[in-house]
Amino acid sequence: MRTRTIAYYCAGVGALMGLQWLFFLVTGNVPELETEPLAIAFHLAAELATALALILAGMGLLRRARWATPVTLLALGMLLYTIINSAGYFAEQGVWGMVAMFGVLLVLTLLCVPPLVKTFQGLSAN
């Protein structure tokens, strides 16, 4: 997978994560705000941090910034956690379409890692 493709993937997924949560909050589709306010507050903080890290990573890769590869690897690691966690949440609710979507995101995210590791190894050797 090309670095430019990874950059757009990161920035796009990060932006969509933010929009998804904005939509859920505005439409009142976060029942945990009433039932588990502290747990969902920490979860939202983790999701927002992931979204921002992905957007930053995408921008860094597009600008060919030296720091972009390690930041992108970190951001993708954060994303892997949120994908697995979110898939479990929707599986518990029986919303299998969302579980399938997270399965696709899992595969796409994993495909981004090997070329970045190769790039990072090249940077580390210098």
Buried (B, 14 or more C-beta within 10 A) or exposed (E): EEBEBBBBBBBEBBBEBBEEBEEEEEEEEBEBBEEEEEEBEEBBEBBBEBBBBBBBBBBBBBEEEEEBBBBBBBBBEBBBEBBEEBBEBBEEEEEEEBBEBBEEBBEBBEEBBEBBEEBBEEEEEE
